[in-house]
Amino acid sequence: MRQIDPWFGLSADQPPADVVVIGCPFEEPLSPRLGTSEGPEAIRRWSRTSEAVTETGVAFSLRVHDRGDALAATTDRATRWQAIEAAATAATGEHPGAFLLGLGGDHSVTPPLVAAMRQQHRDLGFVMIDAHPDAFLRYQDEEDTHASVLPLLWDRVGIEPSATALLAVRSFAPEEIGTMRRAGTVITAHEWHAIGTDAVVAGVGARLSGRPLYVSIDLDGLDPACAPGVSYPVAGGPGSRAVLELLRGLWDRFDVLAMDIVELAPRLDQPAETTTALAAHLCLQVFGHVADARRRRAGKTESPHTRTV
């Protein structure tokens, strides 16, 4: 195989960057199957297996700066939150206007990443793909875990419930349902299958129109046939094609500022590494959307950095 530099050959050490990447290799010992702390490095490794050409055959150019992993001096949750938020704040400060990509880790890394983005974008909308609503007010007597993403976003970060879209959910605890229903948009996996991806995008667009977006992809939101290497696989989710089309639709309608990919557990993804390859492929396609959005904002119909193969 041809030797490719990290991030599809797009790595850039010096500012300004178009994309900044932050690894968040943190996980709670509350999950029955561990390994998500290994996710960032696995995705980085797979980013060296493809070049900067989208699935539609469009080559593109971006400057991608990988800041490495957010580091916490201790393992307590407050320190981890501070480390992640500080790293994301510094990254966006050093590279103004850059797209932020966070790599988990479990889903507890998402709220501090969103907090960093909301410092600059108070009207931020939030879209989450997840098999679970992550809507526990307290989970195993803790209130700031991977199972409480929505309450943390709403009550601590300040995201408006009405500006939240929850997609592909299909596994619930009874005490989550009331909290989940505060979200402005909830589309279950069953509904997604029934109405199709275009209608899902339209539903999100109707509620969040005009807002910049943060997108969070918990890989267990996809069907385990596509993403088996996660802590909590749940049958009946959307396939990779549906999620790719969803992302394309969101980029067509919104200014997407940041994204994270969480809950990849490489040790559970052996030997085929199907889920790891999927995570890297999602990153590649998203980078292509970022490049296209930048070209469109610049008013260019053609770009010297973009060509169809």
C-alpha positions in Angstrom: 0.0 0.0 0.0 1.2 3.5 -0.8 2.6 5.5 2.1 0.2 8.3 3.0 0.7 11.0 5.6 -1.8 11.2 8.5 -5.2 12.7 7.8 -5.4 11.6 4.2 -2.2 13.3 3.4 -3.5 16.7 4.5 -1.5 17.2 7.8 -0.2 20.7 8.4 2.0 21.6 11.4 1.8 25.4 11.2 -1.2 27.7 11.3 -3.5 28.6 9.8 -5.4 25.3 9.5 -8.8 24.6 8.0 -9.4 21.7 10.4 -8.1 21.1 13.9 -8.2 17.6 15.4 -8.2 16.9 19.2 -8.1 13.4 20.6 -10.1 12.8 23.8 -9.0 9.4 25.0 -11.2 9.2 28.1 -13.7 6.7 29.1 -15.8 5.9 32.2 -15.3 2.5 33.9 -19.1 2.3 34.0 -19.4 0.6 30.6 -19.6 -3.2 30.6 -17.1 -3.3 27.6 -14.2 -0.9 27.7 -11.7 0.3 25.1 -13.0 3.6 23.8 -9.9 5.4 25.1 -8.1 3.7 22.3 -10.3 5.3 19.7 -8.4 8.4 18.7 -5.2 6.6 17.9 -7.0 3.9 15.9 -8.8 6.6 13.7 -5.5 8.4 13.2 -3.9 5.2 12.0 -6.7 4.5 9.5 -6.5 8.0 8.2 -3.3 7.0 6.5 -5.1 4.4 4.3 -6.9 6.8 2.0 -6.1 10.0 0.1 -8.0 13.2 0.0 -10.6 12.2 -2.6 -14.3 12.0 -1.7 -16.6 9.1 -2.4 -17.9 10.9 -5.5 -14.4 11.2 -7.0 -13.6 14.8 -6.1 -10.0 15.5 -4.9 -9.7 18.3 -2.4 -7.1 20.1 -0.4 -7.3 21.3 3.3 -4.8 22.1 6.0 -5.4 19.7 8.9 -3.6 20.3 12.2 -3.7 17.5 14.7 -3.0 18.9 18.2 -2.7 15.5 19.7 -4.7 14.4 22.7 -6.2 16.5 25.5 -4.2 15.6 28.6 -5.6 15.6 32.1 -3.4 15.5 35.2 -5.9 13.3 37.1 -8.7 11.0 36.1 -11.5 12.9 37.9 -14.3 14.1 35.6 -14.0 17.8 36.4 -10.3 17.7 35.5 -11.0 15.9 32.2 -13.8 18.4 31.3 -11.4 21.3 31.9 -8.6 19.7 29.9 -10.9 19.0 26.9 -12.6 22.4 26.9 -9.2 24.1 27.3 -7.7 22.2 24.4 -10.6 22.9 22.1 -10.7 26.6 23.1 -7.0 26.9 22.4 -7.3 25.1 19.1 -10.0 27.3 17.8 -8.2 30.4 19.1 -5.0 29.5 17.3 -6.8 28.6 14.1 -9.8 31.1 13.8 -12.6 29.7 11.6 -11.2 26.2 11.5 -13.5 23.2 11.7 -13.1 21.3 14.9 -13.0 17.5 15.0 -13.0 15.7 18.3 -12.1 12.0 18.6 -13.4 10.0 21.6 -13.3 8.4 23.9 -16.8 7.8 25.3 -19.6 10.2 24.9 -18.7 12.1 28.1 -16.1 14.0 25.9 -18.8 15.8 23.9 -20.2 18.4 26.4 -16.8 20.0 27.0 -16.1 20.2 23.3 -19.5 21.8 22.7 -18.8 24.2 25.6 -15.7 25.4 23.8 -17.6 26.0 20.6 -20.5 27.7 22.3 -18.1 30.4 23.8 -18.0 31.8 20.2 -21.4 30.7 18.9 -24.2 31.3 21.4 -26.9 30.2 19.0 -25.2 26.8 18.4 -27.5 23.9 17.4 -26.7 20.3 18.3 -27.4 17.2 16.3 -26.6 13.8 17.9 -26.7 10.3 16.2 -27.0 7.7 18.9 -28.7 4.5 19.7 -29.4 5.8 23.2 -30.8 9.2 24.2 -28.0 9.7 26.9 -30.7 11.5 29.0 -30.1 10.2 32.5 -30.2 12.9 35.1 -28.0 10.6 37.2 -26.5 7.3 36.1 -25.2 4.9 38.7 -25.4 7.8 41.2 -23.3 10.0 39.0 -24.6 13.0 37.1 -21.8 13.8 34.6 -21.2 10.6 32.7 -21.5 9.4 29.1 -25.1 8.5 29.9 -26.1 12.2 30.7 -25.0 14.0 27.6 -28.3 15.8 27.0 -28.8 17.1 30.6 -25.2 18.3 30.6 -25.5 20.1 27.4 -28.8 21.8 28.4 -28.1 22.6 32.1 -24.4 23.1 32.2 -23.3 24.1 28.6 -26.4 26.2 27.8 -27.5 24.5 24.6 -31.3 25.1 24.1 -33.4 21.9 24.2 -35.3 23.3 21.3 -32.0 23.5 19.3 -31.3 19.9 19.9 -31.9 17.0 17.4 -31.6 13.4 18.5 -31.5 10.9 15.7 -31.5 7.1 15.4 -32.4 6.4 19.0 -33.8 3.0 19.8 -32.7 1.8 23.2 -34.2 3.6 26.3 -34.4 3.4 30.1 -37.8 4.5 31.4 -36.4 7.4 33.3 -34.7 8.9 30.2 -37.9 9.3 28.1 -39.3 12.4 29.8 -35.9 14.2 29.6 -35.4 13.1 26.0 -38.8 14.6 25.0 -37.5 18.0 25.9 -35.4 17.9 22.7 -36.8 19.9 19.8 -36.4 17.0 17.4 -36.4 13.3 18.2 -36.3 10.9 15.3 -36.1 7.2 16.3 -34.3 4.7 14.1 -37.7 3.2 13.3 -39.0 6.6 12.1 -35.8 7.2 10.1 -36.2 3.9 8.3 -39.9 4.7 7.6 -39.5 8.3 6.3 -36.0 8.1 4.7 -32.9 10.2 5.1 -34.1 13.2 3.0 -37.0 13.6 5.4 -34.8 13.3 8.4 -32.6 16.1 7.1 -35.7 18.2 6.3 -37.0 17.7 9.8 -33.7 18.9 11.3 -33.7 21.8 8.9 -37.2 22.9 9.9 -36.3 23.2 13.6 -32.7 24.4 13.4 -32.7 26.6 10.3 -30.3 29.5 10.6 -28.2 28.1 13.4 -24.6 26.9 13.1 -24.3 23.2 14.0 -22.3 20.9 16.1 -22.7 17.2 15.1 -22.0 14.3 17.4 -21.7 10.8 16.1 -21.9 8.0 18.6 -20.9 5.0 16.5 -23.4 2.8 18.3 -26.0 5.0 16.5 -25.3 3.0 13.4 -26.4 -0.6 12.9 -24.0 -3.1 14.4 -23.7 -4.7 10.9 -21.7 -1.5 10.0 -20.3 -0.7 13.4 -19.8 -3.7 15.6 -16.8 -2.3 17.6 -18.6 -0.3 20.2 -19.5 -0.7 23.8 -23.2 -0.8 23.4 -24.3 -2.2 20.0 -28.0 -2.1 19.4 -29.7 -3.7 16.3 -31.9 -1.8 14.0 -29.9 1.3 13.3 -29.3 3.2 10.1 -26.6 1.9 7.8 -23.4 3.7 6.8 -25.0 4.9 3.5 -27.8 6.6 5.3 -25.5 8.3 7.7 -23.2 9.5 4.9 -26.3 11.0 3.1 -27.4 12.6 6.3 -24.1 14.3 6.7 -24.2 15.5 3.1 -27.6 16.9 3.7 -26.6 18.7 6.9 -23.7 20.3 5.1 -25.9 21.4 2.2 -28.3 23.1 4.7 -26.2 24.3 7.5 -22.9 25.9 8.6 -21.5 22.9 10.4 -18.7 24.2 12.7 -17.6 21.1 14.6 -18.1 17.3 14.9 -17.1 14.5 17.2 -16.9 10.8 16.7 -17.1 8.8 19.9 -17.5 5.3 21.4 -15.2 3.5 19.0 -13.6 0.6 21.0 -10.9 -0.9 18.8 -10.3 -3.9 20.9 -13.9 -4.9 20.2 -13.4 -4.3 16.5 -11.0 -7.1 15.7 -9.9 -8.6 13.5 -11.6 -6.8 10.6 -11.5 -3.2 12.1 -14.8 -2.5 10.3 -15.8 0.2 12.7 -12.4 1.9 12.8 -12.4 2.0 9.0 -15.9 3.5 9.0 -14.9 6.2 11.5 -12.0 7.2 9.3 -14.2 7.1 6.2 -16.7 9.4 7.9 -13.9 11.8 8.7 -12.7 11.8 5.0 -16.1 12.6 3.7 -16.7 15.3 6.2 -13.3 16.9 5.3 -14.6 16.9 1.7 -17.7 18.7 2.8 -15.6 21.2 4.7 -13.5 21.9 1.7 -16.6 22.3 -0.5 -18.2 24.7 2.0 -15.1 26.8 2.1 -15.0 27.0 -1.6 -18.7 28.0 -1.8 -18.2 30.7 0.9 -15.3 32.1 -1.2 -17.7 32.4 -4.1 -15.8 30.0 -6.3 -17.5 27.7 -8.7 -14.2 25.9 -9.4 -11.2 25.6 -7.2 -7.6 24.9 -8.1 -7.6 22.5 -5.1 -10.6 20.5 -6.3 -11.0 18.4 -9.3 -13.2 15.5 -10.4 -11.5 12.2 -10.9 
